[in-house]
């Protein structure tokens, strides 16, 4: 997972949902500072936190098994 791309996508989805960093942080039980670091590509979310973020942004993730 490219942390810079991941951060840019998280920021884009957050803005499309009209959420501030603080509001997203509250939804996933985190901090505004952590969301800022995510969006800037300084950190990658853990798998559990990644799914919490996706859920908080109203998205779904499908896991597809390779053929």
The first five atom37 places (N, CA, C, CB, O) and aatype in JSON, in Angstrom:
{
  "aatype": [20, 20, 20, 20, 20, 20, 20, 20, 20, 20, 20, 20, 20, 20, 20, 20, 20, 20, 20, 20, 20, 20, 20, 20, 20, 20, 20, 20, 20, 20, 20, 20, 20, 20, 20, 20, 20, 20, 20, 20, 20, 20, 20, 20, 20, 20, 20, 20, 20, 20, 20, 20, 20, 20, 20, 20, 20, 20, 20, 20, 20, 20, 20, 20, 20, 20, 20],
  "atom_mask": [
    [1, 1, 1, 1, 1],
    [1, 1, 1, 1, 1],
    [1, 1, 1, 1, 1],
    [1, 1, 1, 1, 1],
    [1, 1, 1, 1, 1],
    [1, 1, 1, 1, 1],
    [1, 1, 1, 1, 1],
    [1, 1, 1, 1, 1],
    [1, 1, 1, 1, 1],
    [1, 1, 1, 1, 1],
    [1, 1, 1, 1, 1],
    [1, 1, 1, 1, 1],
    [1, 1, 1, 1, 1],
    [1, 1, 1, 1, 1],
    [1, 1, 1, 1, 1],
    [1, 1, 1, 1, 1],
    [1, 1, 1, 1, 1],
    [1, 1, 1, 1, 1],
    [1, 1, 1, 1, 1],
    [1, 1, 1, 1, 1],
    [1, 1, 1, 1, 1],
    [1, 1, 1, 1, 1],
    [1, 1, 1, 1, 1],
    [1, 1, 1, 1, 1],
    [1, 1, 1, 1, 1],
    [1, 1, 1, 1, 1],
    [1, 1, 1, 1, 1],
    [1, 1, 1, 1, 1],
    [1, 1, 1, 1, 1],
    [1, 1, 1, 1, 1],
    [1, 1, 1, 1, 1],
    [1, 1, 1, 1, 1],
    [1, 1, 1, 1, 1],
    [1, 1, 1, 1, 1],
    [1, 1, 1, 1, 1],
    [1, 1, 1, 1, 1],
    [1, 1, 1, 1, 1],
    [1, 1, 1, 1, 1],
    [1, 1, 1, 1, 1],
    [1, 1, 1, 1, 1],
    [1, 1, 1, 1, 1],
    [1, 1, 1, 1, 1],
    [1, 1, 1, 1, 1],
    [1, 1, 1, 1, 1],
    [1, 1, 1, 1, 1],
    [1, 1, 1, 1, 1],
    [1, 1, 1, 1, 1],
    [1, 1, 1, 1, 1],
    [1, 1, 1, 1, 1],
    [1, 1, 1, 1, 1],
    [1, 1, 1, 1, 1],
    [1, 1, 1, 1, 1],
    [1, 1, 1, 1, 1],
    [1, 1, 1, 1, 1],
    [1, 1, 1, 1, 1],
    [1, 1, 1, 1, 1],
    [1, 1, 1, 1, 1],
    [1, 1, 1, 1, 1],
    [1, 1, 1, 1, 1],
    [1, 1, 1, 1, 1],
    [1, 1, 1, 1, 1],
    [1, 1, 1, 1, 1],
    [1, 1, 1, 1, 1],
    [1, 1, 1, 1, 1],
    [1, 1, 1, 1, 1],
    [1, 1, 1, 1, 1],
    [1, 1, 1, 1, 1]
  ],
  "atom_positions": [
    [[0.85, -1.17, 0.0], [0.0, 0.0, 0.0], [0.9, 1.23, 0.0], [-0.97, 0.0, 1.22], [1.71, 1.41, 0.91]],
    [[0.77, 2.07, -0.99], [1.54, 3.29, -1.07], [0.92, 4.33, -0.14], [1.59, 3.83, -2.54], [-0.21, 4.75, -0.34]],
    [[1.67, 4.72, 0.89], [1.08, 5.59, 1.91], [0.7, 6.97, 1.4], [2.04, 5.73, 3.05], [-0.21, 7.59, 1.94]],
    [[1.39, 7.47, 0.35], [1.04, 8.78, -0.18], [-0.27, 8.72, -0.97], [2.17, 9.31, -1.07], [-1.09, 9.62, -0.88]],
    [[-0.45, 7.66, -1.74], [-1.7, 7.47, -2.48], [-2.84, 7.21, -1.51], [-1.57, 6.3, -3.49], [-3.93, 7.77, -1.65]],
    [[-2.59, 6.37, -0.51], [-3.61, 6.06, 0.49], [-4.06, 7.34, 1.18], [-3.07, 5.06, 1.53], [-5.26, 7.56, 1.35]],
    [[-3.12, 8.18, 1.58], [-3.45, 9.44, 2.25], [-4.25, 10.36, 1.37], [-2.2, 10.13, 2.71], [-5.2, 11.0, 1.83]],
    [[-3.88, 10.45, 0.1], [-4.61, 11.32, -0.84], [-6.03, 10.83, -1.04], [-3.88, 11.38, -2.18], [-6.96, 11.64, -1.13]],
    [[-6.21, 9.52, -1.11], [-7.56, 8.96, -1.28], [-8.4, 9.2, -0.04], [-7.49, 7.45, -1.6], [-9.57, 9.56, -0.14]],
    [[-7.81, 8.99, 1.13], [-8.54, 9.23, 2.38], [-8.98, 10.7, 2.44], [-7.67, 8.88, 3.61], [-10.12, 10.99, 2.8]],
    [[-8.09, 11.61, 2.1], [-8.43, 13.04, 2.14], [-9.55, 13.35, 1.15], [-7.19, 13.9, 1.83], [-10.5, 14.06, 1.49]],
    [[-9.44, 12.83, -0.06], [-10.47, 13.08, -1.08], [-11.84, 12.56, -0.62], [-10.07, 12.42, -2.41], [-12.84, 13.26, -0.77]],
    [[-11.87, 11.36, -0.09], [-13.15, 10.79, 0.37], [-13.69, 11.56, 1.58], [-12.97, 9.3, 0.73], [-14.9, 11.77, 1.69]],
    [[-12.8, 11.97, 2.47], [-13.24, 12.74, 3.64], [-13.89, 14.05, 3.2], [-12.06, 13.02, 4.59], [-14.94, 14.44, 3.7]],
    [[-13.24, 14.72, 2.25], [-13.77, 15.99, 1.76], [-15.09, 15.79, 1.01], [-12.75, 16.68, 0.86], [-15.99, 16.61, 1.13]],
    [[-15.21, 14.72, 0.23], [-16.46, 14.43, -0.47], [-17.61, 14.18, 0.5], [-16.29, 13.21, -1.39], [-18.77, 14.44, 0.19]],
    [[-17.27, 13.67, 1.69], [-18.28, 13.42, 2.72], [-18.47, 14.62, 3.63], [-17.88, 12.21, 3.55], [-19.17, 14.54, 4.64]],
    [[-17.85, 15.75, 3.25], [-17.97, 16.99, 4.03], [-17.62, 16.81, 5.5], [-19.37, 17.55, 3.91], [-18.32, 17.3, 6.39]],
    [[-16.53, 16.09, 5.74], [-16.07, 15.86, 7.11], [-14.76, 16.61, 7.33], [-15.89, 14.34, 7.38], [-13.93, 16.71, 6.43]],
    [[-14.6, 17.12, 8.53], [-13.31, 17.68, 8.91], [-12.43, 16.53, 9.38], [-13.46, 18.78, 10.02], [-12.91, 15.42, 9.61]],
    [[-11.15, 16.8, 9.53], [-10.25, 15.78, 10.07], [-10.69, 15.39, 11.48], [-8.79, 16.29, 10.08], [-10.64, 14.21, 11.84]],
    [[-11.12, 16.35, 12.25], [-11.56, 16.09, 13.62], [-12.8, 15.19, 13.63], [-11.86, 17.41, 14.36], [-12.91, 14.29, 14.47]],
    [[-13.74, 15.43, 12.71], [-14.95, 14.61, 12.66], [-14.64, 13.17, 12.26], [-15.96, 15.22, 11.68], [-15.2, 12.24, 12.83]],
    [[-13.75, 13.0, 11.28], [-13.36, 11.64, 10.89], [-12.64, 10.95, 12.04], [-12.46, 11.67, 9.63], [-12.89, 9.78, 12.33]],
    [[-11.76, 11.68, 12.69], [-11.04, 11.12, 13.83], [-12.0, 10.64, 14.91], [-10.07, 12.16, 14.41], [-11.81, 9.57, 15.49]],
    [[-13.02, 11.44, 15.19], [-14.0, 11.06, 16.21], [-14.74, 9.79, 15.81], [-15.01, 12.2, 16.43], [-15.0, 8.92, 16.65]],
    [[-15.08, 9.67, 14.53], [-15.8, 8.49, 14.05], [-14.99, 7.2, 14.19], [-16.19, 8.68, 12.59], [-15.56, 6.12, 14.36]],
    [[-13.67, 7.32, 14.12], [-12.84, 6.11, 14.2], [-12.09, 6.02, 15.53], [-11.85, 6.08, 13.04], [-11.19, 5.2, 15.69]],
    [[-12.47, 6.87, 16.48], [-11.87, 6.88, 17.81], [-10.36, 7.13, 17.75], [-12.16, 5.56, 18.53], [-9.57, 6.39, 18.33]],
    [[-9.99, 8.18, 17.03], [-8.59, 8.54, 16.85], [-8.44, 10.04, 17.09], [-8.08, 8.14, 15.44], [-9.29, 10.65, 17.74]],
    [[-7.37, 10.62, 16.57], [-7.13, 12.05, 16.76], [-7.01, 12.76, 15.42], [-5.88, 12.28, 17.61], [-6.69, 12.14, 14.4]],
    [[-7.25, 14.05, 15.44], [-7.1, 14.88, 14.25], [-5.65, 14.82, 13.76], [-7.52, 16.35, 14.53], [-5.4, 14.8, 12.56]],
    [[-4.72, 14.79, 14.68], [-3.3, 14.72, 14.35], [-2.99, 13.45, 13.55], [-2.45, 14.77, 15.63], [-2.22, 13.49, 12.59]],
    [[-3.59, 12.34, 13.94], [-3.36, 11.07, 13.23], [-3.93, 11.14, 11.82], [-3.98, 9.88, 14.01], [-3.3, 10.67, 10.87]],
    [[-5.12, 11.71, 11.67], [-5.74, 11.84, 10.35], [-4.86, 12.72, 9.47], [-7.18, 12.44, 10.46], [-4.67, 12.43, 8.29]],
    [[-4.32, 13.79, 10.02], [-3.43, 14.66, 9.27], [-2.2, 13.89, 8.8], [-3.02, 15.86, 10.14], [-1.78, 14.03, 7.65]],
    [[-1.61, 13.1, 9.68], [-0.44, 12.29, 9.31], [-0.79, 11.28, 8.22], [0.12, 11.56, 10.55], [0.01, 11.05, 7.31]],
    [[-1.97, 10.68, 8.31], [-2.42, 9.75, 7.27], [-2.5, 10.44, 5.92], [-3.79, 9.14, 7.64], [-1.97, 9.96, 4.92]],
    [[-3.17, 11.58, 5.92], [-3.41, 12.3, 4.66], [-2.12, 12.82, 4.05], [-4.36, 13.45, 4.9], [-2.03, 12.97, 2.83]],
    [[-1.12, 13.11, 4.86], [0.16, 13.6, 4.36], [1.09, 12.45, 3.96], [0.84, 14.47, 5.4], [2.17, 12.69, 3.41]],
    [[0.67, 11.21, 4.23], [1.48, 10.07, 3.86], [2.6, 9.75, 4.84], [2.07, 10.29, 2.53], [3.54, 9.04, 4.5]],
    [[2.51, 10.27, 6.06], [3.54, 10.02, 7.06], [3.36, 8.68, 7.76], [3.55, 11.13, 8.08], [4.32, 8.12, 8.29]],
    [[2.14, 8.16, 7.76], [1.85, 6.86, 8.38], [0.86, 6.1, 7.52], [1.3, 7.04, 9.83], [0.14, 6.69, 6.71]],
    [[0.83, 4.79, 7.69], [-0.17, 3.93, 7.06], [-1.08, 3.41, 8.14], [0.5, 2.76, 6.26], [-0.61, 3.09, 9.23]],
    [[-2.37, 3.3, 7.88], [-3.27, 2.74, 8.9], [-3.07, 1.24, 9.02], [-4.73, 3.05, 8.56], [-2.71, 0.57, 8.05]],
    [[-3.29, 0.72, 10.21], [-3.3, -0.73, 10.4], [-4.5, -1.27, 9.63], [-3.36, -1.13, 11.93], [-5.38, -0.5, 9.24]],
    [[-4.55, -2.57, 9.43], [-5.66, -3.17, 8.69], [-7.0, -2.85, 9.37], [-5.48, -4.69, 8.58], [-7.97, -2.49, 8.7]],
    [[-7.05, -2.99, 10.68], [-8.29, -2.72, 11.4], [-8.73, -1.27, 11.29], [-8.14, -3.09, 12.85], [-9.91, -0.98, 11.09]],
    [[-7.77, -0.37, 11.42], [-8.09, 1.05, 11.31], [-8.47, 1.42, 9.88], [-6.9, 1.9, 11.77], [-9.34, 2.26, 9.66]],
    [[-7.82, 0.77, 8.91], [-8.16, 1.02, 7.51], [-9.64, 0.71, 7.26], [-7.27, 0.17, 6.58], [-10.34, 1.5, 6.63]],
    [[-10.11, -0.43, 7.76], [-11.51, -0.78, 7.57], [-12.43, 0.15, 8.34], [-11.76, -2.22, 8.0], [-13.54, 0.43, 7.88]],
    [[-12.01, 0.64, 9.49], [-12.8, 1.63, 10.24], [-12.93, 2.93, 9.45], [-12.16, 1.91, 11.62], [-14.0, 3.54, 9.42]],
    [[-11.84, 3.35, 8.82], [-11.86, 4.58, 8.02], [-12.79, 4.42, 6.84], [-10.44, 4.95, 7.54], [-13.62, 5.28, 6.57]],
    [[-12.66, 3.31, 6.13], [-13.5, 3.03, 4.97], [-14.98, 3.03, 5.38], [-13.11, 1.68, 4.32], [-15.82, 3.61, 4.7]],
    [[-15.27, 2.38, 6.48], [-16.64, 2.32, 6.98], [-17.15, 3.71, 7.35], [-16.74, 1.38, 8.19], [-18.28, 4.07, 7.04]],
    [[-16.32, 4.49, 8.03], [-16.7, 5.85, 8.45], [-16.97, 6.75, 7.25], [-15.61, 6.46, 9.32], [-17.74, 7.71, 7.35]],
    [[-16.33, 6.45, 6.12], [-16.51, 7.26, 4.92], [-17.62, 6.71, 4.01], [-15.2, 7.34, 4.14], [-17.83, 7.2, 2.91]],
    [[-18.32, 5.69, 4.5], [-19.45, 5.15, 3.75], [-19.07, 4.3, 2.56], [-20.32, 6.25, 3.3], [-19.85, 4.14, 1.63]],
    [[-17.85, 3.76, 2.59], [-17.37, 2.94, 1.48], [-17.43, 1.47, 1.86], [-15.94, 3.34, 1.09], [-17.57, 1.13, 3.03]],
    [[-17.32, 0.62, 0.86], [-17.26, -0.83, 1.07], [-16.0, -1.35, 0.42], [-18.53, -1.55, 0.5], [-15.53, -0.81, -0.58]],
    [[-15.46, -2.4, 1.01], [-14.28, -3.06, 0.45], [-14.65, -4.5, 0.14], [-13.06, -2.98, 1.43], [-15.21, -5.2, 0.98]],
    [[-14.34, -4.92, -1.06], [-14.56, -6.3, -1.43], [-13.21, -6.98, -1.52], [-15.35, -6.41, -2.77], [-12.29, -6.48, -2.18]],
    [[-13.09, -8.11, -0.87], [-11.86, -8.88, -0.94], [-12.09, -10.0, -1.94], [-11.44, -9.45, 0.49], [-12.99, -10.83, -1.79]],
    [[-11.27, -10.0, -2.96], [-11.43, -10.97, -4.05], [-10.27, -11.96, -3.98], [-11.48, -10.26, -5.44], [-9.11, -11.57, -3.88]],
    [[-10.62, -13.23, -4.03], [-9.6, -14.28, -4.05], [-9.02, -14.39, -5.45], [-10.18, -15.64, -3.57], [-9.76, -14.33, -6.44]],
    [[-7.72, -14.56, -5.54], [-7.12, -14.75, -6.85], [-7.61, -16.07, -7.48], [-5.59, -14.74, -6.75], [-7.94, -17.02, -6.77]],
    [[-7.65, -16.09, -8.78], [-8.07, -17.32, -9.48], [-7.02, -18.38, -9.39], [-8.38, -17.05, -10.92], [-7.21, -19.47, -9.92]]
  ]
}
